[in-house]
């Protein structure tokens, strides 16, 4: 139901004071709102009914969802927002977003005409495909809302460290959210984290149209929403009734009308919106005809004006919206709950099926006549408007966002000096990672200053302790380490301050990836580059995979360190043992994955990664590390070997030319692969041992080489084997991680790996049970050689 509003200005039927915008300015905004609504609706109609279809698929485009936010978005983009503000548009309002950008001169007509076509305006706002006009990509509902909270935290981080000019006022991070997006759990995870970190300058504008994709939203949805936000320290501003309804409430018996609307169930209200004035009149006469004041209102309004009155919600009242937005002048996070109607102004308004609904040609023709747009002038910026084009052009020229076409910064890269390899006869890659970061923490160079780490409550267990002890935990205020003050011995010094460079999160992987997205966009959004490193347990990548994909889709740059990994985390059992994550690394766009076995490999790769995430055409980097200490090779990494490590593979033991057998391994199983190699080379002289540091990079380069008719790194490496030679691949992950190598040089392949849930045990037992120990490798080599010999015999 449309419940009562805790706004004191609406009590006793008192109408709020006139808005602070001048009448001329308000008239321009309302005209441009009308034009934005027309353009968004026409854009979708053109894509579905006019542009030729070659595949017969419905294009879609969400006419009703765009209409419900026309007032809110027009107010934001053409009046309220400043150049430093950043916004995440609700996904289904993309057409209206593109229409407003077109009015501002930031979007081309050609892009609108190719909406949802190749090279045209995107179905959902996209940083990488729509360009500089988009601040945050949206599409997977809820994530765009959450990322604004973490962008606010990143802005605070930069300002408190004076990495951005102090004389520039902070921007407001704004999310325009559909009410059904509040079903997404990641929003409430983000709310809790935001409360912990005392976020500021954050606006969430909820388009409360009470309709979701399939149905009308439950009346109880917002029964506790305002209390929930207030519990987390937010201000809640509810925009419910527009000025026509407020004036009606001020009349005799107007309170009865207000109470009737407040009690009206969402489903009935939506149905009456669709039915129009006749439907409203029938229900009001039945329920309120005993009140003379209500009879007077009904007598004074024809069906059209009655429908206009009864749908005059504040989310469609430009003056009310401007008053609400301009009324917030401090930095307290604020949730605006704006009552709207899905499809407002369209023939689809209120119908429960309107989410994916499209106006048919007859409806569009009627709508076009009502908008006053002449045939052939559908794309003209001001056709159908009563105000002179010169007046509207002058108004748009003064809009704050009009003067700032390029909303992205391009800060210079941070130099990455040489990094020393940790020393030790036996090391795990996780320990080596911790030592490298610990050493970087002692430096006072630009690299150390711009590094920022974060972790979802696994900081110590992912070996970030040394870094945090030296660099501290970030917090808006100074917070003492109580254990240290009380002289309780602890290896961790957990003092918090604005100088800290580690952001500690609760156990919520979605929050980790949304924060990494915001940190990784610090350069283009705020003008100060950060080098983010996030750590978590490898199996829990899956828990935040949607948010990880979201971060990468908008080209956020960061380093992800996932450790411990695999069944090598032996006693922990199957719940903490990962299997398919390297396949995520291979398949996920925007992310290049590595799984080094040795500390010197990790050193080379980490330095490369810190440069890679800063390159214009670079990617984020994923390291899959292990807690297993293994014996380190005694060697110096020369430039050629370093290049091979980065490329994805090198011969740890080079085969003789024409060899009939090789073993390819990845990561922590290096000792087993090396032991099997030593056992096999007596029986199969010339056997090779291939160290694969990145199945992802090796695979990607192979496919690219195939596409361009070139010889790949993998082909060059395996060319030392004879055609049809035996190849055994082994990794502590799904066998498909390396099995594709069998497609190269027509080798006879036996892939080893883990393809079912793990269990507790020690490494020897688990490697034996899952068939990745040295005996399993030797047995696989024998089978591969037999198959290879049979193949050669047949040929």
C-alpha positions in Angstrom: 0.0 0.0 0.0 1.0 3.7 -0.4 1.7 4.1 3.3 1.8 7.4 5.2 4.8 9.6 4.9 6.8 10.9 7.9 7.2 14.4 6.3 6.1 17.2 8.6 5.4 19.5 5.7 2.6 17.2 4.6 0.7 17.2 7.9 -2.7 18.9 8.3 -2.9 19.1 4.5 -0.3 22.0 4.4 1.2 22.4 0.9 5.0 22.9 0.9 6.5 26.2 0.0 7.2 26.8 -3.7 10.4 25.3 -5.0 13.5 27.3 -5.1 14.0 27.1 -8.9 12.6 30.0 -10.9 9.4 29.5 -13.0 11.5 29.8 -16.2 14.0 27.2 -15.1 11.3 24.8 -14.0 9.5 25.2 -17.3 12.7 24.3 -19.1 13.3 21.3 -17.0 9.7 20.1 -17.5 10.0 20.6 -21.2 13.3 18.7 -21.4 11.8 15.9 -19.2 9.0 15.5 -21.8 11.6 15.4 -24.6 13.7 12.8 -22.8 10.7 10.7 -22.2 9.8 10.9 -25.9 13.3 10.2 -27.1 13.7 7.1 -24.8 10.4 5.7 -25.9 11.0 6.4 -29.6 14.5 5.0 -29.4 13.1 1.7 -28.2 10.2 1.7 -30.7 12.6 2.4 -33.6 14.8 -0.5 -32.6 11.9 -2.9 -32.4 9.5 -1.8 -35.1 11.3 0.4 -37.6 14.9 -0.7 -37.9 15.1 -3.9 -40.1 15.6 -7.1 -38.2 17.9 -9.8 -39.6 17.4 -12.5 -37.0 13.8 -12.1 -35.9 14.7 -11.5 -32.3 12.9 -9.0 -30.1 15.2 -6.1 -29.3 13.5 -4.9 -26.2 14.4 -1.8 -24.2 12.2 -1.2 -21.2 9.9 1.7 -22.1 8.0 1.6 -18.8 11.1 1.4 -16.6 12.6 4.5 -18.4 9.3 6.4 -18.0 9.1 5.9 -14.3 12.4 7.8 -13.7 12.1 10.6 -16.3 11.6 13.3 -13.7 14.2 12.0 -11.3 16.9 11.6 -13.9 16.1 14.9 -15.6 16.4 16.7 -12.3 19.7 15.0 -11.5 21.4 15.4 -14.9 20.1 18.8 -15.9 20.1 20.6 -12.6 21.4 18.9 -9.5 24.6 17.0 -10.4 28.0 18.7 -10.4 31.0 17.7 -12.5 32.5 15.8 -9.5 29.4 13.8 -8.8 29.2 10.2 -10.1 26.1 8.2 -10.8 25.1 4.5 -11.3 21.9 4.5 -13.4 19.4 1.7 -12.8 20.0 -0.8 -15.6 16.5 -0.6 -17.2 16.7 3.2 -17.4 19.5 3.1 -20.0 17.3 4.5 -22.8 16.4 7.6 -20.8 20.1 8.0 -19.8 21.1 8.0 -23.5 18.3 10.5 -24.3 19.6 12.9 -21.7 23.1 12.6 -22.9 21.8 13.3 -26.4 20.2 16.5 -25.1 23.4 17.5 -23.4 25.3 16.9 -26.7 27.3 14.0 -25.3 25.6 11.3 -27.4 25.1 11.1 -31.1 21.9 10.5 -33.0 23.6 7.7 -34.8 24.2 5.9 -31.5 20.5 6.3 -30.6 19.4 5.0 -33.9 21.5 1.9 -33.3 20.3 1.4 -29.8 21.1 -2.3 -28.8 22.7 -2.8 -32.3 26.4 -3.2 -33.0 28.3 0.0 -32.2 25.2 1.7 -30.9 24.0 2.8 -27.5 24.2 -0.1 -25.1 21.2 -1.9 -23.6 22.6 -1.1 -20.1 25.1 1.8 -19.3 28.6 0.5 -20.0 31.9 2.3 -19.1 33.8 0.3 -21.7 31.3 0.4 -24.6 29.4 3.7 -24.1 32.5 5.7 -23.2 33.1 8.7 -21.0 29.5 9.5 -20.5 29.1 6.5 -18.1 30.5 6.6 -14.5 29.6 3.1 -13.4 28.5 0.2 -15.6 25.2 -1.3 -14.5 23.3 -4.4 -15.7 23.4 -7.0 -12.9 20.9 -5.4 -10.6 22.0 -4.3 -7.2 25.7 -4.2 -7.9 25.6 -0.7 -9.4 24.0 0.5 -6.1 26.6 -1.2 -4.0 29.6 0.1 -5.9 28.6 3.7 -5.2 29.0 3.1 -1.5 32.5 1.7 -2.0 33.4 4.6 -4.4 32.4 6.9 -1.6 34.8 5.1 0.7 37.6 5.3 -1.9 37.0 9.0 -2.3 37.3 9.4 1.4 40.6 7.4 1.3 42.0 9.7 -1.3 41.0 12.9 0.3 42.2 11.9 3.8 45.6 11.1 2.3 45.6 14.3 0.3 46.1 12.4 -3.0 43.5 14.7 -4.7 43.3 18.5 -4.5 41.9 19.7 -1.2 40.2 22.7 -2.8 38.0 20.4 -5.0 34.7 19.7 -3.1 33.9 16.0 -2.8 31.5 14.5 -5.2 28.3 12.8 -4.3 28.2 9.1 -5.3 24.6 8.6 -6.5 22.8 5.4 -7.3 19.4 5.4 -9.0 17.8 2.1 -8.0 14.6 0.3 -8.9 12.7 -0.7 -5.8 13.0 -4.4 -6.8 16.8 -4.1 -6.7 16.4 -3.9 -2.9 15.7 -7.7 -3.1 19.4 -8.1 -3.8 21.3 -9.2 -0.8 24.6 -7.5 -1.8 22.9 -4.1 -1.2 22.4 -4.9 2.5 25.9 -6.4 2.8 27.2 -3.1 1.4 25.0 -1.1 3.9 26.6 -2.8 6.8 30.1 -2.3 5.6 29.3 1.4 4.9 28.2 1.8 8.4 31.4 0.3 9.7 33.5 2.8 7.6 31.2 5.8 8.2 30.7 6.6 4.5 29.8 10.1 3.4 28.5 11.9 0.3 26.3 9.0 -0.8 22.8 9.2 -2.3 20.6 6.3 -3.1 17.5 7.3 -5.1 14.9 4.6 -5.0 12.4 4.5 -7.9 9.5 3.2 -5.8 7.2 2.2 -8.7 6.1 -0.9 -6.8 6.5 -3.2 -9.8 9.2 -5.8 -10.5 9.9 -7.8 -13.6 7.1 -10.2 -13.2 4.6 -8.7 -10.7 3.6 -5.9 -8.4 5.9 -5.5 -5.4 4.5 -6.6 -2.1 2.9 -3.9 0.0 5.1 -4.9 3.0 8.4 -4.3 1.1 8.9 -0.8 2.4 7.3 -1.3 5.8 10.8 -1.4 7.4 13.1 0.0 4.7 13.2 3.5 6.1 13.9 2.2 9.6 16.6 -0.1 8.3 18.4 2.8 6.5 18.1 5.0 9.6 19.5 2.2 11.8 22.7 2.4 9.6 22.9 6.2 10.1 21.3 7.3 6.9 18.8 10.1 6.4 15.6 9.0 4.7 13.7 11.5 2.5 10.4 10.2 1.2 8.8 11.9 -1.8 5.3 10.7 -2.0 2.7 13.2 -3.1 3.0 15.8 -5.8 1.6 19.3 -5.6 -1.8 18.6 -7.2 -2.5 15.9 -4.6 -1.2 18.0 -1.8 -3.6 20.8 -2.9 -6.5 18.3 -3.0 -5.6 17.1 0.5 -5.8 20.7 1.8 -9.5 20.9 0.7 -12.5 19.9 2.8 -12.5 16.1 3.3 -9.1 16.0 1.6 -7.7 14.0 4.5 -10.1 11.2 3.6 -8.6 11.1 0.1 -5.1 10.9 1.6 -6.1 8.1 3.9 -7.7 6.2 1.0 -4.6 6.4 -1.1 -2.4 5.5 1.8 -4.4 2.4 2.4 -4.7 1.5 -1.3 -2.9 -1.8 -2.0 -0.1 -1.6 -4.5 -1.8 -4.1 -6.9 -5.1 -2.1 -6.9 -3.3 1.3 -7.3 -1.4 -0.1 -10.3 -4.5 -1.6 -11.8 -6.4 1.7 -11.5 -3.5 3.6 -13.0 -3.9 1.4 -16.0 -7.7 1.7 -16.2 -7.6 5.5 -16.0 -10.1 8.1 -14.8 -13.1 5.9 -15.1 -11.6 3.3 -12.8 -10.6 5.9 -10.2 -14.0 7.4 -10.3 -15.8 4.1 -9.7 -13.7 3.2 -6.7 -13.7 6.7 -5.1 -17.5 6.9 -5.4 -17.9 3.5 -3.9 -15.6 4.2 -1.0 -15.8 7.9 -0.3 -19.0 9.3 -1.9 -20.4 10.0 1.6 -17.9 12.9 1.9 -19.1 16.2 0.2 -15.6 17.3 -0.4 -14.7 14.2 -2.3 -17.9 14.5 -4.4 -16.9 18.0 -5.2 -13.4 16.9 -6.4 -15.0 14.2 -8.6 -17.5 16.6 -10.1 -14.7 19.1 -10.9 -12.5 16.6 -12.8 -13.2 14.8 -16.0 -11.7 11.4 -16.4 -8.4 12.7 -17.9 -7.8 15.3 -15.2 -8.9 12.9 -12.5 -6.3 10.3 -13.7 -3.7 13.1 -13.7 -4.6 14.1 -10.1 -4.6 10.5 -8.8 -1.2 9.7 -10.4 0.4 12.9 -9.2 3.1 11.3 -7.1 6.1 13.3 -6.0 8.5 11.3 -8.1 6.9 12.8 -11.2 6.6 16.3 -9.8 9.6 18.3 -10.9 9.2 20.9 -8.2 9.0 18.4 -5.4 12.0 16.4 -6.7 14.1 19.6 -6.9 13.1 20.6 -3.4 14.1 17.3 -2.0 17.5 17.1 -3.8 18.5 20.6 -3.1 17.3 20.3 0.5 20.2 18.0 1.2 23.3 20.1 1.7 25.5 18.0 4.1 27.5 14.8 3.6 25.2 12.4 5.5 24.3 9.4 3.4 20.8 9.9 2.2 18.1 7.5 0.8 15.5 9.2 -1.3 12.3 7.0 -1.6 10.5 8.5 -4.6 7.0 7.2 -5.3 6.6 6.8 -9.0 4.5 4.9 -11.6 6.0 2.4 -13.9 5.3 3.5 -17.4 4.1 7.0 -16.3 2.8 9.0 -19.3 2.6 5.9 -21.5 -0.4 3.7 -22.4 1.4 0.9 -20.5 1.4 2.8 -17.2 0.5 0.6 -14.2 0.0 -2.7 -16.0 1.7 -5.5 -14.2 3.1 -6.9 -17.5 4.6 -3.6 -18.7 8.2 -4.4 -17.7 9.1 -6.1 -21.0 6.1 -4.6 -22.8 6.4 -2.5 -25.9 4.0 0.0 -27.3 2.6 -1.2 -30.6 2.6 1.0 -33.7 -0.9 2.2 -33.1 -0.2 3.2 -29.5 3.0 4.9 -30.6 1.2 6.9 -33.3 -1.3 8.1 -30.6 1.5 8.9 -28.2 3.4 10.8 -30.9 0.4 13.0 -31.6 -0.1 13.6 -27.9 3.6 14.7 -27.6 3.2 17.0 -30.6 6.1 15.5 -32.5 5.7 15.8 -36.3 6.3 12.9 -38.6 9.9 12.9 -39.7 11.1 15.0 -36.7 11.3 12.2 -34.2 15.0 12.6 -33.5 15.0 16.4 -33.4 16.1 17.6 -30.0 13.3 20.1 -29.4 10.5 19.1 -31.7 7.1 19.1 -30.0 8.1 21.5 -27.2 6.3 24.8 -26.6 9.5 26.6 -25.5 11.8 28.2 -28.2 14.8 26.1 -29.1 17.1 29.1 -28.4 15.9 29.2 -24.8 16.4 25.5 -24.3 19.9 25.6 -25.9 20.8 28.4 -23.6 19.5 26.5 -20.6 21.4 23.3 -21.5 24.6 25.3 -22.1 24.5 26.4 -18.4 23.9 22.8 -17.1 27.0 21.9 -14.9 27.5 18.6 -16.7 27.4 20.2 -20.1 30.7 21.9 -19.6 32.4 18.7 -18.5 32.2 16.4 -21.4 35.2 14.3 -20.5 34.4 12.9 -17.1 37.4 10.6 -16.9 40.9 11.4 -15.6 44.0 10.0 -17.0 46.7 10.0 -14.3 50.2 8.9 -15.2 51.5 5.4 -14.2 53.3 4.8 -11.0 56.9 3.5 -11.6 57.5 -0.1 -10.4 61.1 -0.7 -9.3 62.8 -4.0 -9.1 61.5 -6.4 -6.5 63.8 -8.7 -4.5 63.0 -12.4 -4.4 62.4 -13.8 -0.9 65.1 -16.1 0.2 64.7 -19.6 1.8 65.3 -23.2 0.9 61.6 -24.1 1.4 58.9 -21.5 0.8 55.2 -21.5 -0.2 54.0 -19.0 -2.7 51.7 -17.6 -0.1 54.6 -17.0 2.3 56.6 -15.5 -0.5 53.8 -13.1 -1.3 53.6 -11.9 2.3 57.3 -11.4 2.4 57.3 -9.4 -0.8 54.5 -7.1 0.4 56.3 -6.8 3.8 59.4 -5.6 2.1 57.5 -3.1 -0.1 55.9 -1.7 3.1 59.3 -0.5 4.3 59.8 1.7 1.2 58.9 5.3 1.0 58.6 5.4 -2.8 55.5 6.2 -4.9 54.7 2.5 -5.4 54.4 1.8 -1.7 52.3 5.0 -1.2 49.8 4.0 -3.9 49.4 0.3 -2.9 46.3 -0.4 -1.0 45.2 -3.9 0.3 41.9 -5.3 1.3 40.6 -8.6 2.5 37.3 -10.0 3.8 38.4 -10.9 7.3 41.2 -13.2 6.2 44.1 -10.6 6.3 46.4 -12.7 8.6 45.6 -16.1 7.0 46.4 -14.7 3.5 49.8 -13.4 4.8 49.1 -9.7 4.7 50.2 -9.4 8.4 53.6 -7.9 7.7 52.3 -5.3 5.3 49.5 -4.3 7.7 51.8 -4.1 10.7 54.0 -1.6 8.8 51.3 0.4 6.9 48.3 0.2 9.2 44.6 -0.1 8.8 42.6 2.7 7.2 40.0 4.4 9.2 38.4 7.8 9.1 39.5 8.4 12.8 42.5 7.4 14.9 41.7 4.2 16.8 44.3 2.7 19.2 45.4 -0.9 19.2 43.8 -1.9 22.6 45.8 -5.1 22.9 49.0 -3.2 22.4 48.1 -0.5 24.9 47.1 -3.2 27.4 50.5 -4.9 26.8 48.9 -8.1 25.5 51.5 -9.8 23.3 50.3 -10.2 19.7 52.0 -10.5 16.4 49.5 -8.1 14.8 49.6 -4.3 15.4 46.0 -3.3 14.5 46.1 0.4 14.9 43.7 2.3 12.7 44.1 5.8 11.2 43.5 7.9 8.1 47.2 7.0 7.2 46.5 3.3 7.0 46.7 1.4 3.7 44.7 -1.7 4.4 40.9 -1.7 4.3 39.6 -4.4 6.5 36.2 -5.9 5.4 33.8 -8.3 6.9 33.3 -11.8 5.5 31.4 -10.9 2.3 33.1 -11.6 -1.0 30.6 -9.4 -2.9 31.9 -6.4 -0.9 35.5 -7.4 -1.6 35.0 -7.3 -5.3 32.9 -4.1 -5.3 35.6 -2.4 -3.2 38.2 -3.6 -5.7 36.1 -2.3 -8.5 36.0 1.2 -6.8 39.7 1.1 -5.9 40.5 0.0 -9.4 38.6 3.0 -10.9 40.1 5.6 -8.5 42.3 6.9 -11.3 39.7 7.6 -14.0 37.0 8.6 -11.4 39.0 10.8 -9.1 42.3 11.5 -10.8 44.6 9.6 -8.3 45.8 6.2 -9.3 45.7 3.4 -6.7 47.3 -0.1 -7.0 44.8 -2.3 -5.2 45.5 -5.9 -4.0 42.7 -8.0 -2.6 43.1 -11.3 -0.9 40.7 -14.1 -0.2 40.5 -17.9 0.0 40.6 -19.3 -3.6 37.3 -21.4 -3.3 35.4 -18.3 -2.2 35.9 -16.5 -5.5 32.7 -18.4 -6.5 30.8 -16.6 -3.7 31.5 -13.2 -5.2 31.8 -14.2 -8.9 29.0 -11.9 -10.1 30.6 -8.9 -8.4 34.0 -9.9 -9.8 32.6 -10.1 -13.3 30.9 -6.7 -12.7 34.2 -5.1 -11.6 36.0 -6.4 -14.7 33.2 -5.5 -17.1 33.8 -1.9 -16.3 37.6 -2.3 -16.7 38.5 -1.8 -13.0 42.1 -2.7 -12.5 43.4 -4.7 -9.4 45.4 -7.7 -8.3 43.5 -10.6 -6.8 45.5 -12.9 -4.6 43.6 -16.1 -3.9 45.1 -18.4 -1.3 45.2 -21.1 0.0 44.0 -23.2 -3.0 43.2 -26.7 -4.1 43.3 -30.0 -2.2 46.8 -29.0 -1.2 45.0 -27.2 1.7 44.8 -30.8 2.9 43.5 -30.9 6.5 40.9 -28.2 5.8 38.6 -30.5 3.9 36.5 -30.1 0.8 34.6 -26.9 1.9 37.9 -24.9 1.6 39.4 -26.7 -1.3 39.0 -25.2 -4.8 38.8 -27.0 -8.1 37.4 -24.9 -10.9 38.9 -21.5 -10.1 41.7 -21.7 -12.7 39.0 -22.3 -15.3 37.4 -19.0 -14.1 40.8 -17.4 -14.7 41.0 -18.7 -18.2 37.4 -17.9 -19.1 36.8 -14.5 -17.4 37.4 -11.5 -19.7 39.5 -8.7 -18.2 41.4 -11.0 -15.9 44.6 -12.9 -16.5 45.4 -15.7 -14.1 48.8 -17.1 -12.9 49.6 -20.0 -10.7 53.4 -19.9 -10.0 55.1 -22.8 -8.1 58.2 -20.9 -6.9 59.0 -17.7 -5.1 61.2 -16.3 -7.9 58.4 -16.9 -10.4 56.0 -15.0 -8.2 58.4 -12.1 -7.8 58.7 -11.7 -11.6 55.0 -12.0 -12.0 54.0 -9.6 -9.2 56.2 -6.8 -10.7 54.7 -7.5 -14.1 51.2 -7.4 -12.6 51.8 -4.0 -11.0 52.7 -2.6 -14.4 50.0 -4.5 -16.2 47.1 -3.0 -14.2 48.4 0.4 -15.2 48.6 -0.1 -18.9 46.0 1.5 -21.1 45.2 -1.9 -22.7 46.0 -3.9 -19.6 44.0 -6.3 -17.4 43.5 -7.2 -13.8 45.6 -10.1 -12.5 44.6 -13.2 -10.5 47.2 -15.1 -8.6 46.4 -18.6 -7.3 48.8 -19.3 -4.5 49.4 -22.2 -2.1 50.4 -22.7 1.6 52.6 -25.7 0.7 56.3 -25.1 1.3 58.4 -26.6 -1.5 62.1 -26.7 -2.2 63.2 -23.6 -4.2 65.4 -23.9 -7.2 68.9 -22.4 -7.0 69.0 -20.1 -10.1 69.1 -16.5 -11.3 66.2 -15.3 -13.4 67.7 -13.8 -16.6 65.6 -11.7 -18.9 64.8 -14.6 -21.2 63.5 -16.7 -18.4 61.5 -13.8 -16.9 59.9 -13.3 -20.3 58.9 -17.0 -20.5 57.5 -16.9 -16.9 55.3 -14.0 -17.9 54.3 -15.7 -21.2 53.0 -18.6 -19.3 55.4 -21.5 -19.5 59.0 -22.6 -19.8 61.0 -25.8 -19.8 62.2 -26.5 -16.2 63.9 -29.5 -17.8 64.2 -29.1 -21.5 63.5 -32.2 -23.6 65.9 -33.6 -26.2 64.8 -32.7 -29.8 62.3 -35.3 -30.9 61.5 -36.5 -27.4 58.6 -38.9 -27.1 57.4 -37.8 -23.6 56.9 -34.6 -21.6 55.2 -33.7 -18.3 53.4 -30.3 -18.0 52.6 -29.2 -14.4 51.2 -26.1 -12.8 51.6 -24.8 -9.3 52.0 -26.7 -6.0 52.3 -30.1 -7.6 55.8 -29.2 -8.9 57.6 -31.6 -6.4 55.5 -34.6 -7.7 56.1 -33.6 -11.3 59.8 -33.3 -10.7 60.0 -36.6 -8.9 58.1 -38.4 -11.7 60.4 -36.7 -14.2 63.5 -38.0 -12.4 62.0 -41.5 -12.3 61.0 -41.5 -16.0 64.1 -40.1 -17.7 66.0 -43.3 -17.2 63.4 -45.3 -19.1 62.5 -42.5 -21.5 65.7 -40.5 -22.2 65.2 -37.0 -23.3 61.9 -36.5 -21.3 60.9 -32.9 -20.8 59.4 -31.1 -17.8 57.3 -28.1 -18.7 56.5 -25.5 -15.9 53.2 -23.8 -16.7 52.9 -20.5 -14.8 49.8 -19.3 -16.5 47.4 -21.7 -18.3 45.3 -18.6 -19.0 48.0 -16.5 -20.7 49.3 -19.5 -22.6 45.8 -20.4 -23.8 44.9 -16.9 -24.8 48.1 -16.4 -26.8 47.6 -19.7 -28.5 44.1 -18.7 -29.7 45.2 -15.3 -30.8 48.1 -16.9 -32.8 45.7 -19.2 -34.5 43.4 -16.3 -35.4 46.4 -14.5 -37.0 48.1 -17.5 -38.6 51.1 -17.3 -36.3 53.0 -19.8 -34.3 52.1 -19.6 -30.6 54.3 -19.9 -27.5 52.8 -23.2 -26.7 53.5 -24.6 -30.2 57.1 -23.4 -30.1 57.6 -25.1 -26.7 56.0 -28.4 -27.7 57.7 -28.4 -31.1 60.7 -30.0 -29.4 58.6 -33.2 -29.0 58.1 -35.6 -31.9 54.7 -35.5 -33.6 52.2 -37.7 -31.6 54.5 -37.7 -28.5 53.1 -38.5 -25.1 52.1 -35.6 -22.8 50.9 -35.8 -19.2 49.4 -32.7 -17.7 48.9 -32.3 -13.9 47.6 -29.6 -11.6 45.8 -29.3 -8.3 42.7 -28.2 -10.2 40.2 -29.4 -12.8 42.1 -31.4 -15.5 40.6 -29.1 -18.2 43.0 -26.4 -16.9 45.8 -27.9 -19.0 44.2 -30.6 -21.1 43.8 -28.2 -24.0 47.6 -28.6 -24.6 46.7 -31.9 -26.3 45.4 -29.9 -29.2 48.9 -28.7 -30.0 51.3 -30.6 -32.1 49.0 -33.7 -32.2 50.3 -35.0 -28.8 48.8 -38.0 -27.1 47.5 -36.6 -23.8 46.6 -38.0 -20.4 45.3 -35.1 -18.2 45.5 -35.4 -14.4 43.7 -33.2 -11.9 40.9 -32.9 -9.4 37.3 -33.1 -10.6 35.3 -33.9 -7.5 34.9 -32.5 -4.0 37.9 -32.8 -1.7 38.2 -34.2 1.8 40.4 -33.9 4.8 43.8 -35.7 4.9 47.5 -34.9 4.4 49.0 -34.1 1.1 50.5 -37.6 0.4 47.1 -39.3 1.0 45.1 -36.7 -0.9 47.4 -36.6 -3.9 47.3 -40.4 -4.1 43.5 -40.6 -3.7 42.9 -37.9 -6.4 45.6 -39.2 -8.7 48.0 -36.3 -8.8 51.0 -37.8 -6.9 54.3 -38.9 -8.6 53.1 -42.5 -8.9 50.0 -41.4 -10.7 52.1 -39.2 -13.1 54.4 -42.1 -13.8 51.4 -44.4 -14.5 49.8 -41.8 -16.8 53.1 -41.4 -18.7 53.3 -45.1 -19.3 49.7 -45.1 -20.6 50.4 -42.1 -22.8 53.5 -43.7 -24.3 51.6 -46.9 -25.1 48.9 -44.9 -26.8 51.4 -42.8 -28.6 53.2 -45.9 -29.9 49.9 -47.4 -31.0 49.1 -44.2 -32.9 52.4 -44.2 -34.6 52.1 -47.9 -35.5 48.7 -47.3 -37.1 49.9 -44.4 -39.0 
